[in-house]
Amino acid sequence: MPESRHNYLPVLGLVVVVLSVVGSAIMLVNAKHQSRQLFVRLELLKEARDRLQVDWGRLKLEQSTLATHGRVEAIVRERLSMVDPHAQEIILVSAEEAD
């Protein structure tokens, strides 16, 4: 009986090695698949970032165009009928008087 037990040890060792190799191969394939999925997601996020940066630049340019002093002054004069005050209407207040 003890002799038959020794006959199964090499076979058992071989089975363990084969299962280990198959298991590591499956884990390697899974890791590669996840890596590819993450790379695709990264590329999509980079594209989205680039689009947002282009939009941000366009919006900053639009904001600077809309906020120019001449444009704001023209809108104020047109819509609110505001005019420059006459010299006699201007009152200067010093910092000492404001306290």
Phi, psi and omega in degrees: 000313180298331181290323180291332178294321180291336178288333182274343183298314178296323179292317178297318177298317178297318178298318180296317180295316180297315178297322178296316180295315179296317179297317180291326177295318178296318179294324177295316178298318179297317179296319178296318179298313179297321178298316179295318178298317179293324178295317178298317178297319178299316179296320177296320179292324177295319177298317178296318178300316181296319178297318180293324178294321177296315178299318180298316178298318178296318180293322178296319178295317179297319179297316181294326177292317182287337185260013179296148184301316182297320180293314180298317180297318180296319179294318180297315180295320183286307187279325184255001181053040180273144179226164175291139178288154175286160184301323181287345179271351183272129178240124178268132180242126179274164181295328180292323180286333182288334181285000000 
